[in-house]
Amino acid sequence: MTAPDPATTKSTIPSGTAGGGARERGGFASATVPRHLARGAVGFGALVGSLALLPLAGPVSLLLAPVGLVALRGCPMCWAIGLLETVSAGRLRRSCTEGSCELRRA
């Protein structure tokens, strides 16, 4: 039996753990907490505004709803998950050894 060719085998090192010290961010996280809070203010403001302006502007006010959903990246829960990911980015590190992974403080 021959040894596998290292050029054709996939690495078992999780992404982001192989040097460089770059901060890992989740799919919903923003670059900074103030930027994430600003996105939340725009998103929730647009959603509330689309409903609050309904008696004044009619169905045209519902055009604000997609703006709010885009700012929140899909839904209010997605925004909340992103807030947690943004706050914890760089504070936790995943280390995997011999098939088991654990989270540690950076």
Rosetta blueprint (number, residue, H / E / L):
1 M L
2 T L
3 A L
4 P L
5 D L
6 P L
7 A L
8 T L
9 T L
10 K L
11 S L
12 T L
13 I L
14 P L
15 S L
16 G L
17 T L
18 A L
19 G L
20 G L
21 G L
22 A L
23 R L
24 E L
25 R L
26 G L
27 G L
28 F L
29 A L
30 S L
31 A L
32 T L
33 V H
34 P H
35 R H
36 H H
37 L H
38 A H
39 R H
40 G H
41 A H
42 V H
43 G H
44 F H
45 G H
46 A H
47 L H
48 V H
49 G H
50 S H
51 L H
52 A H
53 L L
54 L H
55 P H
56 L H
57 A H
58 G H
59 P H
60 V H
61 S H
62 L H
63 L H
64 L H
65 A H
66 P H
67 V H
68 G H
69 L H
70 V H
71 A H
72 L L
73 R L
74 G L
75 C L
76 P H
77 M H
78 C H
79 W H
80 A H
81 I H
82 G H
83 L H
84 L H
85 E H
86 T H
87 V H
88 S H
89 A L
90 G L
91 R L
92 L E
93 R E
94 R E
95 S E
96 C E
97 T E
98 E L
99 G L
100 S E
101 C E
102 E E
103 L E
104 R E
105 R E
106 A L
